[in-house]
Amino acid sequence: MRLLAIIMAFICFSSTAETILIKNARIFNGVDKKLTDGHVLVKNGLIEAVSKDLPDIENSTIVIDANNRVLTPGFIDIHSHISFQAPFKYVTYHPIVSGAYAGKAAESYLLQGFTSVRDAGGTSPDLGKVIADGRLLGPRIFSSSAYISQTAGHGDFRLSHETNPILTSNSPYIGANDSILADGVAQVLTATRENLKMGATQIKIMGGGGVTSEFDPIHTIQYTPQEIRAAVQAASDWGTYVMAHAYTSESVTRLIENGVKSIEHALLIDDKTAKLAAKNNVVISTQVFIFSPDTEMHAGATEDMIQKNLLVKSGQKKLIKLIKKYKIKTGFGTDMFAGEYTMLGQEFVARSKYWTPFEVLRQATSESAEIIRMAGPLIKSPKFGEIRPGWAADILLIDGEPHKDISVLKNLDDVIGLVMKDGKIITSKLNN
């Protein structure tokens, strides 16, 4: 019945509503550390006005009484993996299974209030296109397309008996075309350009060892300076940037020195490396919940993966101190996969150990939007992430006091009363 209600709300509102007034809200604009009482007028998918006094409206305007609920911009996840949501046991199944789970995850993201995501590798830009066409429910997806990995890198998920596709006449793509092996400058250039051709808004490379890949220890440094610069050059020629997976100071330093603008994880870096990141205006997108000491790995993880996970987790507290010390932009990333998308609210709670509620809300809205906009002209959507006139009407109404106690967002389904994306009501649980 709940799913039917959601579908009916989507059909009724998304196809007909052009002008909507949300009145009597307490507004978090995505930036300021305060709420303001007021009203938000939405027209043709954009925020028309934000005002203290009720605006004049047409008779056809849909009026929603927020009834003093907190109004925020839609949430943004800058490290999502929409296509990696099938449980581990299905990794070897036909790609249609991954696709089915991706569609399910995309819908859940949106219904939990995430109206935009930066996908950190593996999700085809085609999924975002179908969602943009209104054929599937989901957030606005800014895809990195296939991971770019060196042989024996974090994106090389081949079994030990499988041949290297680069050394054969086969395709360099592996898995469900979610990772591409590229060795040497020429291959990295081709892989980067291919992803851009497919519709990637930024490029993701694997710059160091990973937890869930079996054959590359965490300490390994992946990609030579020349290969990194090749990806950076090809991306910058399209007006965008490279993001990179890495944990250690050695790998992160090499990536930054060769032009990478967003480091994913970085849990084992030292003070010198953090200072280098700050000097170069590099984003460090780390994820708190999945790397918390008391968060267990997925069922099916090998003992080696578990030990690598414990190693990188040990650096979380120090890393966040460095992020705060050097005022490094970090945004809001979750890295949820293998079905964890139902637990997105846990990231808000985990961050409350290190940041104030307003700081976390800003990370999950305007700061993450700023990071996505690093892709420059490849971002073709209206500006989003803030409640301001002329910007995309991605709006949430929330029960409770998240600006005082962010833990109310632990179970997002319970507290998100309304989700609006591009001025269209996706779901409403309001009883007024």
N, C-alpha and C positions, 0 to 999 in steps of 0.2 A: 504494500500500500504506500509506503514511504517513497519508493522508487517511482510509483505511478504519479504521486503528487509532484515530485521533482520534474518529471517529464511534462506534466500538464502545465506547471508553472513556466517551464522553459518555452513550451509552444505558445502559450497565451501571451506572455510578456515579451519574449525576444522578437516575435514577429510583428507586434503591433505598437509597442510603446515607443514613442519618440520623445516625449517630455515627461519627466518625473521629478517631483519635489519630495525631498526627504526633510521633514521638519522636526524641530525639537530634538536635535542631536547634540551630543558633546563631542566636538570634532578634534581629532588628532590629525594634523595636516601632513604628517610624515617627517617633519623636521623639528618643530618647536617642542620644548619640554614642558608643554602645558596643553590643556584642553580648552577650547572656546565653545561657548554655547552658540548655536546658530542653525542655519538651514542651508541645504545644498540643492541647487537646481540643475538638473541634467537634461540636456537636449541633444538629439542626434549623436549619441555616443560620447559626448564630451561634457565636462563640467561647465555649465553656463555661468553660474554665480555661486559664491559662498557669502552669506550675509547674516548679520545679526537680526535684522528685521525681516519679516515674511515678505517675499517678493510678490509682485503682481503676477498672476498666472492665468493661462487660458482655461476655459471650461473643460477641455479635453485632457488637461494635465492629470496624471496619476499622482495622488498624494499619499505618501507613506509617513506615518507618525512614528518616529524613532523612539518616542516616549522616554527620552533621556538616556538612551543607550549610547555607548561609545561608537563613534563613526571613525573608521580608519581607511587608508588606502588598502587595496588588495595586497596580500602578502606575496613575497617574491623569494624564491629559492634559487640561489646562484650556483648550487652544486647538486643538481638532480640527475637521476639516471632513470628516466621514464621507461626505457626499453629493457632494463635489467630488473624486472620485478617478479619474474617467475622464480619459484623456490629452486634451490640448488639441485634438487633431484630431477628437475626438468631441463637442466642446462644442455643436455645432449639430445633433447627432443627436437622435432621439426621446428623451424623458425616461426611457423604459424602460431605455436604456443606462446612464444615470446611476444608476438604481436597482439595476441588476445589479452595477455596480462598487461601489456603497455596501454591498451585502450582502457582497461579497467582502472589502472593506476592514474591515468590522465584525468579521468572523470573524478576520481577520489580527491586528487590534488585540488581541483577546482571547487568541489563541494566543501572542502576543508578551508577554503578561503584563499588559496594560492592562485592568483590570476595570471602570474607570469613566472616562468622558470628559465634559467640558463642551464641547458642540459650539458653536462660535463663529459660527454662522449658516449657514442654508441647508438644514439637515437637518430634515426633518419629525419632530415628536415621535412620529408614528405608527411610525417605525422602532424607536424605543426601546420602544414598547408591544409590538410583535411580539416583540422580543428578550426582554422581561420575561415574556412568555407562554411562552417556551421554544420558539418556532417557528423562530427563527434563532439562530445563535451570534453573540455580540457582547458588547461591554461594556455596562454600565449607562450609558445616554445621558441627559444633562441638556441638553436642546435649547433653543436660542434661537429656533427656528423660522426664519421668513424674516428676512433682513436688513431693516432699515428705513433707507431712503436717501432723501435729497432728490433732486430732479431734478438731473442732472449731478453726482451724488455718486459715491462709491466703489462703491455698490451699483447704479448705473445702467449696466447692461451692454448697453443697446440699441445697435444699429448706428445710424449717423448718419442714415439714411433712415427709421428707424422712428418712428412717431408716439408722443407721450407718452400713455400710457393714462389718466392723470389728466384729460387734456383731451378725452377721448373717452368713449364709453359702455362701453369695454372694461374688463376687470379691471385693477387697479393692479399685479397681480403680473406679473413678467417672468421669463424663463428657464423653468425647471421649477418654478415657484412658489417659488423659493428666495430671491427678493428682492422687496421691495414698495416702490414709490415713494410717498412721502407728503410733501406740502408744506403748511406751515401747521399751526397748533396743532390744528385739528379733525381733519385727516387723520392727524397723528402720534398723536393720542389713539385714533383708530379702529384704526390699524395696530397699536399696542401692545396694545390690548384684544383684537384679533383673534388675535394671537399667543398671548396668555394663554389665550384660549378654546380654541385648538388644543392647548394643553398645554405651552407654553414654561415653563421654570423661571426664566429670566431673559431680559432683552430686550437685543438687540444693535442699536445704531445706528451709522451711519457718520458719524464726526465730523470727518473730514479727508481730504485727497487720498490716493490709493492707487497702488500699483505696477502692479497687473494690470488696472486700469480705464483706458481709453484717453483719456478726455476731461477728467479732473480732475487738474491738477498737484498735486504734493505739498504746496505751500504753501497750498492753499485751505483755508479754514475752513468747515466744513459744519454746517448747522443753527444757527439763531438761538438766543439764550438762552431765548426763550419756547418754542420748539419742543423744546429739550432738556428744559426743566422739565416740559413736557407729558408726555413719555415717562417721566420720573422719577416724576411724580405718579401716573400710571396704574399704573406698576409697583409703587410703594410702597403703593398702595391694595390691592394683592394680596399685600403682605408681601415683595416681592422688589426687585430692583435693576436698574440699567442698566449694561451694559458697552459700550464704544465703541472703534471703530477710530480711531486718530490717531497722527501722528508728531511734529508740531511743538509747540513751547512754546505758541504762540498758540492752537492748536486744543485742546490738552490743558488749558490753563488755563481756557478757556471751559467745557469739559466738567465739570471738577472744581468750578468755581464755581457750576455749576447742578445739582449733585447726582449726577453719574455716579460710580460706586464702583469700576469696574474699567476701566483703560485698556489697550488691546491695542496692543503694539509700542512707541510712545513713543520711538523711537530718536533723535529730534533735539531732545529737551528740554534745557533749561538747569538750572542749580543752583536758581534761584528756583522753577521749576516743580516740580522734584523735592521741594523743601522743602514746597511747597504740598500735594503728594500725601501726604507723610508726615503733615503736620498734620491732614489730613482722613481719615486711615486708608484711603487709596485704594490698591488693588492696581495694580501695573504688571506686566502679564503680557507679558513679551517672550520671543522665541524666538531661541535662539543659533545653532543649526546653519544654518537657512535664511538667516540674515543674516550669516553668517561671510564674511569677505572672499574666501575661496577657494571658496565654494559658488556654482556657476553657476545661472543661471535656466533655466527649462524651455525645451525646444525649442518654437519657435513664438512666443516672446516678440518683440515689436516692439523696434526700436531705442530708442524713447521709454521703453518699460517697462524696458529694460536700464539706461538712464541714471538713471531714477528709483530703480531698485533699488540702483545704486551709491551714490546720494546717501544713502539711508536706512541702508545698511550702514556708511557712514562714521561713524555715531554710536554704534555698538554698544559699543565699549570705554568711552567716556565715560558712556553710560547705565548700564552695569553698575557702574561706580565710584560713581555717584550712588545707585543702588539699595542698594549696600552701605554707603555713607556715612550714609544716612538710615534704614537698616534697613527698607526698604519690602518688604512681602510681594509675592513674585513668582510663586510656584508653579512648575509645570512644564508649559510649553506647547510644541507642536511646529509648528503651522500647516502640517503636511504636506498636500499636495494633488496632484492630477494623477498619482496612482499612487505617490507617495512613501511611502505607509504601510509599505512593506517596510523602510524605513530609520529607523524610530523610535529604534533604539538609538544612532544618530548624535547625537541630542540629549544623551544622557548624556555622551558623549565631548567634545562641544563645550563643555559646561558645566564640565568639569574644568579648563579654562583659567582659570576665575574663582572656582570654589568647590571646597571639599574634597569627597571622596566622600560623607561623611556628610551634608553640607549638600545635595548633589544628591539623595541618597536621600530626605531629609526633604522637599525640594521636590516630589518625584514621588509622595509618599504623603500624610503628614498635612497638610502645608501646602496642597497642592492641594485636599484634602478640606475644609479650613477655608474656602477660597474658595468652593467649591461650596455649602457650607452657608449662605453669605450669602443664599441664596434662601429661607431661613426655612421657613415652613410648606409651601411647595411641594415641599420635599424630603421625600418620603414613605418613602424607604428607611431601613433601620437605619443607624446611624452606621457609617462605614467609613473606612479610611485609617490605622488603627492596629491593632496586635495587642493587644487588651485584652478581658477578659471582657464579654460582652453586645453586642459589636460584630459587624458582618457578617464572616463568615469568607471574606474575600477574601485568599488566601494564595498566595505563590510560594515555591518552593524553587529556589535558584540555585547552580550550580556555580561555583567560583572564590571570589575574595575581593573583591567589589565595594566593600566598605567601605574597602579599601586602594587598589584600582586600579579605578576606575569604568569604565575602557576595556574590561573584560571583558564589559560589556553592549553593546558595539558591534553584535554579531550576536546578538540576543536568542534567536533560534531555537536557537542552539547551546548556550546556557547555562541556559535556563529548563527545569528538570527536571519541574516540576509547576505547573499552574495550577488554582487553586480559586476559584470565585466563588459567593458565597452558600452556602458549605458543600458545593458540588457539584464534583467533580473533572471539569474540562473536558478536560484532557489530562495524561498522565503518561509520562515517558520514563525513569523510574527503573528501574534494573536490580537491585533488591533486594526 
